[in-house]
Amino acid sequence: MTLADTEYPSCPKHEACMISLSLEVPAVIVPYGTVELFRCANLSCPVFYVRGVSEGFYTATPSGTLMNGVR
C-alpha cells in the first residue's frame, strides 16, 4: 500500500490516524533516500508505518526492532 505524500496512514488495528515521528539523523542510516516514520496514536500499539525506502507497515518488537508486516 503506497500513500500519497499528503496522506497520513491509518493503523490497521485501531483504524486511527497515525502520527509522524521525527528521526534523529545520526541514529538512522538510510543509503537509498529519505524515510518518514509514523506510529499509531495509541502508544501501546506496536504498529508503525514507513514511507520512503521499504515502505509499508511494521510491528515493533519489545527490543525496538521493526519487523515487516502487522502481527
N, CA, C and O of each residue as an XYZ file, in Angstrom:
284
protein
N       0.848     -1.170      0.000
C       0.000      0.000      0.000
C       0.893      1.231      0.000
O       1.639      1.450      0.954
N       0.829      2.027     -1.040
C       1.596      3.251     -1.129
C       0.648      4.427     -0.977
O      -0.400      4.491     -1.620
N       1.036      5.359     -0.113
C       0.200      6.535      0.143
C       0.751      7.743     -0.593
O       1.952      7.826     -0.854
N      -0.119      8.672     -0.925
C       0.324      9.955     -1.459
C       1.068     10.706     -0.361
O       0.828     10.471      0.823
N       1.962     11.602     -0.744
C       2.759     12.348      0.240
C       1.915     13.171      1.206
O       2.380     13.506      2.296
N       0.692     13.501      0.828
C      -0.157     14.329      1.691
C      -1.045     13.491      2.598
O      -1.721     14.045      3.465
N      -1.065     12.186      2.429
C      -1.917     11.311      3.234
C      -1.186     10.814      4.478
O       0.023     10.584      4.454
N      -1.929     10.656      5.548
C      -1.402     10.019      6.750
C      -1.953      8.601      6.792
O      -3.137      8.397      6.523
N      -1.126      7.621      7.123
C      -1.637      6.253      7.193
C      -2.565      6.064      8.389
O      -2.520      6.838      9.346
N      -3.395      5.043      8.331
C      -4.277      4.670      9.445
C      -3.812      3.335      9.998
O      -3.443      2.438      9.241
N      -3.829      3.204     11.308
C      -3.438      1.962     11.951
C      -4.434      0.869     11.575
O      -5.636      1.049     11.770
N      -3.965     -0.258     11.043
C      -4.896     -1.319     10.672
C      -5.554     -1.992     11.872
O      -6.597     -2.626     11.716
N      -4.977     -1.872     13.062
C      -5.579     -2.470     14.256
C      -6.627     -1.568     14.889
O      -7.647     -2.054     15.378
N      -6.386     -0.254     14.885
C      -7.270      0.683     15.580
C      -8.035      1.614     14.651
O      -8.893      2.369     15.108
N      -7.740      1.575     13.357
C      -8.365      2.449     12.373
C      -8.285      3.916     12.785
O      -9.199      4.702     12.534
N      -7.178      4.263     13.418
C      -6.932      5.638     13.857
C      -5.800      6.223     13.020
O      -4.914      5.492     12.577
N      -5.825      7.517     12.803
C      -4.776      8.199     12.061
C      -3.463      8.066     12.827
O      -3.423      8.268     14.041
N      -2.398      7.728     12.117
C      -1.089      7.577     12.743
C      -0.410      8.936     12.843
O      -0.723      9.849     12.079
N       0.520      9.069     13.786
C       1.219     10.336     13.996
C       2.650     10.229     13.490
O       3.273      9.170     13.566
N       3.155     11.328     12.978
C       4.503     11.379     12.422
C       5.532     11.425     13.549
O       5.327     12.099     14.559
N       6.637     10.707     13.369
C       7.741     10.732     14.328
C       8.941     11.374     13.667
O       9.207     11.121     12.492
N       9.663     12.193     14.391
C      10.895     12.753     13.841
C      12.032     11.800     14.182
O      12.063     11.206     15.260
N      12.961     11.665     13.246
C      14.095     10.767     13.427
C      15.363     11.570     13.664
O      15.592     12.590     13.014
N      16.177     11.111     14.589
C      17.483     11.727     14.809
C      18.401     11.277     13.682
O      18.652     10.082     13.523
N      18.898     12.219     12.904
C      19.700     11.886     11.721
C      20.883     10.975     12.044
O      21.094     10.012     11.307
N      21.676     11.217     13.107
C      22.810     10.322     13.369
C      22.379      8.897     13.727
O      23.166      7.965     13.562
N      21.159      8.710     14.209
C      20.713      7.388     14.650
C      20.173      6.540     13.509
O      19.980      5.336     13.677
N      19.922      7.155     12.330
C      19.316      6.431     11.227
C      20.205      6.552      9.999
O      20.516      7.658      9.557
N      20.613      5.416      9.449
C      21.422      5.415      8.231
C      20.548      4.871      7.109
O      20.153      3.706      7.127
N      20.251      5.719      6.139
C      19.386      5.339      5.026
C      20.130      5.643      3.730
O      20.144      6.787      3.276
N      20.754      4.618      3.126
C      21.569      4.872      1.937
C      20.775      5.151      0.666
O      21.346      5.641     -0.308
N      19.467      4.851      0.645
C      18.708      4.944     -0.596
C      17.657      6.039     -0.605
O      16.752      5.989     -1.438
N      17.731      7.009      0.265
C      16.758      8.092      0.252
C      16.243      8.423      1.632
O      16.767      7.955      2.642
N      15.210      9.235      1.654
C      14.666      9.681      2.928
C      13.544      8.765      3.396
O      12.948      8.023      2.615
N      13.279      8.840      4.681
C      12.251      7.996      5.293
C      11.408      8.853      6.220
O      11.932      9.694      6.949
N      10.094      8.635      6.188
C       9.182      9.223      7.173
C       8.641      8.073      7.996
O       8.287      7.031      7.444
N       8.571      8.240      9.297
C       8.102      7.184     10.181
C       6.861      7.662     10.917
O       6.821      8.784     11.421
N       5.845      6.802     10.975
C       4.591      7.096     11.662
C       4.316      5.978     12.658
O       4.708      4.831     12.439
N       3.639      6.318     13.757
C       3.212      5.291     14.709
C       1.749      5.507     15.042
O       1.200      6.588     14.830
N       1.125      4.459     15.568
C      -0.271      4.536     15.958
C      -0.422      5.569     17.073
O       0.458      5.709     17.923
N      -1.539      6.287     17.064
C      -1.795      7.268     18.122
C      -1.999      6.583     19.474
O      -1.817      7.210     20.517
N      -2.375      5.300     19.465
C      -2.473      4.503     20.684
C      -1.042      4.062     21.013
O      -0.529      3.133     20.390
N      -0.406      4.702     21.963
C       1.025      4.493     22.210
C       1.379      3.094     22.686
O       2.554      2.730     22.664
N       0.416      2.303     23.111
C       0.715      0.923     23.496
C       0.674     -0.017     22.281
O       1.014     -1.194     22.404
N       0.266      0.489     21.120
C       0.189     -0.297     19.892
C       1.577     -0.378     19.248
O       2.254      0.644     19.134
N       2.015     -1.568     18.825
C       3.349     -1.719     18.239
C       3.409     -1.468     16.734
O       4.439     -1.743     16.118
N       2.336     -0.953     16.117
C       2.287     -0.795     14.664
C       2.918      0.536     14.241
O       2.608      1.593     14.791
N       3.812      0.455     13.247
C       4.469      1.610     12.653
C       4.263      1.559     11.145
O       3.992      0.498     10.583
N       4.394      2.718     10.494
C       4.344      2.785      9.040
C       5.562      3.552      8.569
O       5.882      4.611      9.110
N       6.245      3.022      7.563
C       7.413      3.681      6.983
C       7.031      4.160      5.593
O       6.503      3.392      4.788
N       7.299      5.431      5.312
C       7.096      5.999      3.977
C       8.478      6.293      3.408
O       9.305      6.924      4.066
N       8.721      5.841      2.198
C      10.028      6.026      1.556
C      10.627      4.663      1.275
O       9.938      3.769      0.782
N      11.900      4.498      1.583
C      12.578      3.213      1.406
C      11.890      2.164      2.269
O      11.599      2.426      3.436
N      11.628      0.995      1.725
C      10.963     -0.112      2.444
C       9.590      0.293      2.967
O       9.244     -0.022      4.106
N       8.810      0.985      2.151
C       7.501      1.492      2.555
C       6.554      0.366      2.948
O       6.492     -0.674      2.292
N       5.815      0.596      4.039
C       4.822     -0.364      4.470
C       4.637     -0.369      5.971
O       5.230      0.437      6.688
N       3.804     -1.291      6.439
C       3.523     -1.426      7.860
C       4.524     -2.374      8.511
O       4.938     -3.370      7.919
N       4.903     -2.037      9.746
C       5.844     -2.834     10.525
C       5.320     -2.967     11.945
O       4.533     -2.142     12.409
N       5.765     -4.017     12.632
C       5.444     -4.215     14.039
C       6.736     -4.120     14.828
O       7.727     -4.760     14.477
N       6.734     -3.329     15.887
C       7.916     -3.178     16.728
C       7.954     -4.309     17.757
O       6.951     -4.616     18.401
N       9.125     -4.917     17.896
C       9.315     -5.935     18.927
C       9.602     -5.226     20.246
O       9.872     -4.025     20.237
N       9.554     -5.926     21.381
C       9.881     -5.290     22.666
C      11.291     -4.673     22.710
O      11.534     -3.732     23.466
N      12.219     -5.207     21.896
C      13.581     -4.656     21.867
C      13.696     -3.446     20.951
O      14.739     -2.793     20.922
N      12.624     -3.131     20.191
C      12.625     -1.950     19.329
C      12.889     -2.241     17.862
O      12.881     -1.315     17.051
N      13.122     -3.492     17.493
C      13.336     -3.856     16.102
C      12.005     -3.832     15.358
O      10.995     -4.318     15.867
N      12.009     -3.261     14.143
C      10.796     -3.246     13.323
C      10.766     -4.488     12.448
O      11.689     -4.737     11.673
N       9.692     -5.268     12.580
C       9.507     -6.486     11.797
C       8.478     -6.201     10.708
O       7.450     -5.577     10.972
N       8.750     -6.654      9.488
C       7.882     -6.397      8.353
C       6.500     -7.004      8.580
O       6.384     -8.171      8.953
N       5.460     -6.214      8.354
C       4.081     -6.687      8.465
C       3.469     -6.380      9.817
O       4.169     -6.055     10.776
N       2.162     -6.489      9.874
C       1.422     -6.253     11.111
C       1.108     -7.602     11.721
O       0.559     -8.477     11.051
N       1.455     -7.780     12.999
C       1.229     -9.057     13.684
C       0.195     -8.876     14.751
O      -0.144     -9.832     15.449
